[in-house]
Amino acid sequence: MKVYTCCGHDTVVKRIYCPSCGTSDIQEQEISDHGTIYSFTKIHVPPIEFAEIAPYNVVLVQLMNTTAKVTGRLMGDVSIGDTVELDRVENGAYLYKKV
């Protein structure tokens, strides 16, 4: 997984210019696919395109060795602090699994 860094802020979203300082000197680095659950919510009534997989968890994952967080989806029970790893990216969505 890649993160992009400028002004002490990390993000998984590639940007042309830093929203803080305006520079185009944004550093890219490869990081581990592991993280911990920072927050989550269980979706019981999903948008129609996700009806077949409900209920599911939308998770906010604090990525290891960076300040970046990423929103993803995780099936099954989850608790804040659980260790997870990226399973795959499907249609632009990060799908996580517990480690």
C-alpha positions in Angstrom: 0.0 0.0 0.0 1.2 3.5 -0.8 1.0 6.7 1.3 1.7 10.2 0.3 3.4 12.6 2.7 3.8 16.4 3.0 3.9 18.8 5.9 3.8 15.9 8.4 0.5 14.6 7.1 0.1 11.2 5.5 -2.7 10.1 3.2 -3.6 7.2 0.9 -5.0 9.7 -1.6 -2.5 10.8 -4.3 -2.6 14.5 -4.7 -0.9 16.8 -7.2 -0.5 19.7 -4.7 -0.4 19.6 -0.9 -3.7 21.1 0.5 -1.7 22.6 3.4 1.3 24.3 1.8 0.6 24.1 -2.0 3.8 22.4 -2.9 3.9 19.6 -5.5 6.8 18.0 -3.6 4.8 15.2 -2.1 6.7 12.1 -1.0 5.4 8.6 -1.9 6.3 5.6 0.2 5.3 1.9 0.3 4.0 0.8 3.7 2.7 -2.4 5.3 -0.9 -3.5 4.6 -1.5 -3.9 8.4 -3.2 -1.6 10.8 -5.6 -1.4 13.7 -9.3 -0.6 13.9 -9.6 3.0 15.0 -13.4 3.2 14.6 -16.2 1.2 12.9 -19.9 1.1 12.3 -22.1 -1.9 11.3 -24.3 -1.3 8.3 -27.6 -3.1 8.5 -29.6 -1.1 5.8 -27.1 -0.6 3.0 -27.3 1.1 -0.4 -29.0 -1.2 -2.9 -25.7 -2.2 -4.5 -24.5 -3.7 -1.2 -27.7 -5.3 -0.1 -26.5 -8.9 -0.7 -23.6 -8.5 1.7 -25.4 -6.8 4.6 -24.8 -6.6 7.5 -21.1 -5.5 7.1 -18.7 -3.2 8.9 -17.3 0.0 7.6 -14.0 0.4 9.4 -11.5 3.2 9.8 -8.1 1.6 9.9 -5.0 3.4 11.4 -2.2 2.2 9.2 1.0 1.0 10.8 4.1 3.2 10.8 2.2 6.2 9.4 -0.4 8.8 10.5 -2.7 7.8 7.6 -6.0 6.3 8.1 -8.1 4.5 5.5 -11.8 3.6 5.3 -12.6 0.1 4.3 -15.0 -2.8 4.7 -14.7 -5.8 7.0 -17.0 -8.8 7.3 -17.6 -10.4 10.7 -17.2 -9.2 14.3 -14.9 -6.3 14.9 -13.7 -4.3 17.9 -11.6 -1.1 18.2 -8.0 -2.1 18.5 -8.3 -5.3 16.4 -5.3 -5.9 14.1 -6.2 -6.2 10.5 -4.6 -6.5 7.1 -5.6 -5.5 3.6 -7.1 -8.5 1.9 -7.8 -6.9 -1.5 -9.0 -3.8 -3.3 -12.3 -4.4 -5.1 -14.0 -1.8 -7.3 -12.0 0.9 -5.5 -13.0 -0.4 -2.0 -10.4 -1.5 0.6 -11.5 -4.9 2.0 -9.8 -5.9 5.3 -9.6 -9.1 7.3 -8.6 -9.7 10.9 -5.1 -11.0 11.5 
